[in-house]
Amino acid sequence: MSHLAPVDLPPVLALLPDAAVTKYLSRGIQSGHELPPQVALNRACVAYDDRIAARRRTAPVRELLDEARRRYAGDRYAADGWLAPRLHATLRMPRAEAADSRLWNHLAVIVAPDYVVWRHKGADKTEGPGVATAARFCGPHYTQTFSRLWWAAELFRDADDYGPVVTACRIQDVLNTTMRLDVIDHRPTAQAMLRVIRSLLDSGVPRPGDHVNAFSSAVNTAGSTLMYDVLAPDTEPDLDGLHDWIEAGEAEVVDWERLPEGPPEGRVKGASVEALLPLFEKLRSEAPVRQRNSSETASGEAAVGSVPPPRAPGVSLSKPSDLA
């Protein structure tokens, strides 16, 4: 089985419109047997200005993805927990920039289509080879191959500590389901949910993903009547600290052997997490668990029921000119 890697990488990332991906994405590309038409796709790209392009080099990202494949050749699902914090620390940006799907399109279709296929390709069948679904190349923030990892790191980090991100990635349903919640944009809610999820994992409960889906749905439903930000106040964002961390990234190389340090911004108050834990433990214990069938489990799809597809977290972005 062939997962073709691009031969000529552009030196920097760019912005590839959704329409261009839709026009050229084929089953051959999705199965890894064909390379995307780079010349035509490059014509459709919009370049970053020089200020942003300086921190959008493709080589560090491509090397990181190749290392993830090498390390987790026998367990592609486990690659997420290693890659998410390192991708976030390599591609340093404010949320407004990360909300632009065109960046992730470019990374998935032009820079690393082979990684998308390796990570998300379905099983081969008698009627043809398996494919990575189109949404893994160009899709919402909780589905697209690289956007989902960057946002997982952004939403579940505790300031510069990426440890909670690794916990979040241990269960695919956290990425498939919990990341869809609007309430997850509230950092104390995210950290309190991870505390509950970690206790689930430590308990050795069978099929923990089913419990995570039920718990996530319960938290989302309760959040429609309870204001978590009132029960558990969050800290004010440190935009200067975030800016300094982003600027420092141009001269820093992410360590592959230990967790990198994230931005100093976004430390969650311990008291706020503690305020939510009794409620969340109660929601978890009372949430009805739906047992998924084998096809749902094999596909990695979430059985979430009432969880809606939201906007990109923490961002109201209507047009490219809104980018920070």
SVG drawing of the C-alpha trace seen along z (x, -y; Angstrom):
<svg xmlns="http://www.w3.org/2000/svg" viewBox="-31 -43 48 51">
<polyline fill="none" stroke="black" stroke-width="0.4" points="0.0,0.0 1.4,-3.4 1.1,-6.6 2.8,-9.0 4.7,-12.0 5.1,-15.3 8.4,-15.6 8.7,-19.4 7.6,-21.2 6.9,-24.9 9.2,-26.7 6.3,-28.2 2.7,-27.4 0.0,-29.3 -3.8,-29.6 -5.6,-27.1 -9.3,-27.8 -11.9,-25.1 -13.2,-25.3 -9.8,-24.3 -9.7,-21.3 -13.2,-20.2 -12.3,-20.6 -9.2,-18.5 -9.6,-16.0 -10.1,-12.5 -10.4,-9.0 -6.9,-8.4 -5.5,-11.1 -7.7,-10.0 -6.4,-6.4 -2.7,-7.6 -2.3,-6.2 -2.1,-9.7 -0.5,-13.0 -2.6,-16.2 -2.0,-18.4 0.4,-20.7 0.8,-23.2 -2.9,-23.8 -3.3,-23.9 -0.4,-26.3 -2.1,-28.7 -5.1,-28.8 -3.2,-29.6 -3.0,-33.0 0.4,-33.8 0.9,-35.1 2.5,-38.5 6.2,-38.4 5.6,-39.0 3.5,-35.8 5.4,-33.7 8.6,-33.9 7.0,-31.6 5.2,-29.4 8.1,-27.4 7.1,-23.9 10.3,-22.1 9.9,-21.9 6.3,-20.7 7.2,-18.1 10.0,-16.8 7.7,-16.6 5.1,-14.6 7.7,-12.2 9.0,-11.6 5.4,-10.9 5.0,-8.3 8.3,-6.7 7.6,-6.5 4.1,-5.3 4.3,-3.1 2.5,-0.3 -0.1,-2.4 -1.3,-5.4 -3.9,-6.5 -1.2,-7.0 0.5,-9.5 -2.1,-12.1 -1.0,-12.5 2.6,-12.9 2.0,-15.2 -0.7,-17.6 1.4,-19.6 4.4,-19.6 2.4,-20.8 0.9,-23.6 4.3,-24.6 5.7,-24.5 2.8,-26.4 2.5,-29.3 -0.4,-31.6 -3.4,-33.3 -6.8,-31.6 -8.0,-33.9 -5.3,-32.7 -5.9,-29.0 -9.6,-29.5 -8.8,-30.0 -9.4,-26.5 -7.3,-27.5 -4.1,-27.1 -5.0,-23.5 -6.1,-22.8 -2.7,-23.7 -0.9,-21.6 -3.1,-18.5 -3.4,-18.7 0.0,-20.2 2.5,-19.6 1.4,-16.3 -1.4,-14.4 0.5,-11.2 0.2,-11.8 -3.5,-12.3 -3.8,-9.0 -1.6,-7.2 -3.4,-8.5 -7.0,-8.2 -7.2,-5.8 -10.0,-3.2 -9.7,0.5 -9.4,1.8 -12.5,3.6 -13.3,5.9 -14.9,3.0 -11.7,0.9 -9.0,-0.6 -9.8,-2.4 -9.7,-6.1 -9.3,-9.0 -12.6,-10.9 -12.7,-14.3 -13.2,-16.0 -9.8,-14.8 -8.3,-17.0 -10.8,-19.9 -13.3,-19.9 -14.4,-21.4 -11.8,-22.1 -12.7,-18.9 -12.3,-16.6 -9.6,-18.0 -6.4,-16.0 -4.2,-18.9 -6.7,-21.4 -8.1,-18.9 -4.7,-18.4 -3.8,-22.1 -7.2,-22.9 -6.9,-20.0 -3.6,-21.4 -5.1,-24.9 -8.3,-24.0 -6.8,-21.4 -3.5,-22.9 -3.2,-24.6 -1.1,-27.6 2.4,-26.3 1.6,-22.8 0.7,-20.4 0.3,-17.5 -3.6,-17.6 -3.4,-17.5 -1.8,-14.1 -4.6,-12.9 -7.2,-14.3 -5.7,-12.4 -5.7,-9.1 -9.3,-8.6 -10.3,-9.3 -13.8,-10.3 -12.4,-13.4 -11.3,-14.6 -14.3,-13.3 -16.9,-14.4 -15.8,-16.6 -14.1,-19.1 -17.4,-19.8 -18.8,-21.4 -19.1,-25.2 -18.6,-24.9 -15.1,-23.5 -13.9,-27.0 -14.2,-27.7 -10.8,-26.6 -12.0,-25.6 -14.7,-23.4 -12.1,-21.8 -9.7,-21.0 -12.5,-19.8 -13.8,-17.5 -10.3,-16.1 -10.0,-15.4 -13.2,-13.3 -12.0,-11.6 -8.6,-10.8 -10.4,-9.2 -12.4,-7.1 -9.2,-5.9 -7.6,-5.2 -10.6,-3.1 -10.1,-0.7 -13.8,-1.0 -14.4,1.0 -15.2,-1.0 -14.2,-4.3 -15.1,-6.1 -18.8,-5.3 -18.6,-6.9 -16.8,-10.0 -19.5,-10.5 -22.3,-10.2 -20.5,-12.5 -19.7,-15.1 -23.3,-15.2 -24.5,-15.6 -22.1,-18.5 -23.2,-20.2 -26.9,-19.8 -26.3,-21.1 -24.4,-24.0 -27.5,-25.3 -29.0,-26.1 -26.0,-26.6 -23.4,-29.3 -20.1,-27.5 -18.2,-30.8 -20.1,-32.1 -19.7,-29.0 -16.0,-28.8 -14.4,-32.1 -11.6,-32.0 -8.5,-34.2 -8.1,-37.1 -6.1,-36.3 -2.5,-37.5 -2.1,-38.7 1.4,-40.1 2.6,-36.7 1.0,-35.0 2.6,-37.4 6.0,-37.0 5.7,-33.2 4.7,-33.4 7.6,-35.6 10.1,-33.4 9.0,-30.4 11.0,-31.7 14.2,-31.0 13.2,-27.8 13.3,-24.2 10.6,-21.9 12.1,-19.1 11.0,-15.7 12.0,-13.9 10.1,-15.9 6.9,-18.0 7.5,-21.5 6.3,-24.6 3.2,-26.3 2.4,-30.0 2.3,-31.3 -1.2,-32.6 -4.3,-30.7 -3.5,-29.3 -6.6,-27.8 -7.5,-28.6 -7.5,-25.5 -10.5,-26.8 -12.5,-27.1 -11.8,-23.5 -12.7,-22.3 -16.0,-24.2 -17.0,-22.2 -15.9,-18.8 -18.8,-17.7 -21.3,-18.7 -19.3,-17.0 -18.8,-13.8 -22.6,-13.7 -23.2,-14.3 -20.8,-11.5 -22.4,-9.0 -25.9,-9.7 -25.3,-10.0 -26.9,-7.2 -24.2,-5.3 -25.1,-4.2 -23.2,-1.1 -22.0,-1.7 -22.1,1.1 -18.9,2.5 -19.1,0.4 -19.3,-2.9 -16.4,-1.8 -14.2,-0.8 -14.9,-4.0 -14.0,-6.2 -17.3,-8.1 -18.8,-9.6 -22.1,-8.5 -23.0,-11.9 -26.7,-12.6 -27.2,-16.1 -23.8,-17.7 -24.1,-20.3 -21.3,-21.2 -20.1,-24.6 -18.1,-27.5 -14.3,-27.4 -13.6,-27.8 -13.3,-31.3 -13.5,-32.9 -16.1,-34.8 -14.5,-35.0 -16.5,-36.0 -13.9,-36.9 -10.1,-36.7 -9.7,-40.4 -10.7,-39.6 -7.5,-37.7 -5.4,-39.0"/>
</svg>
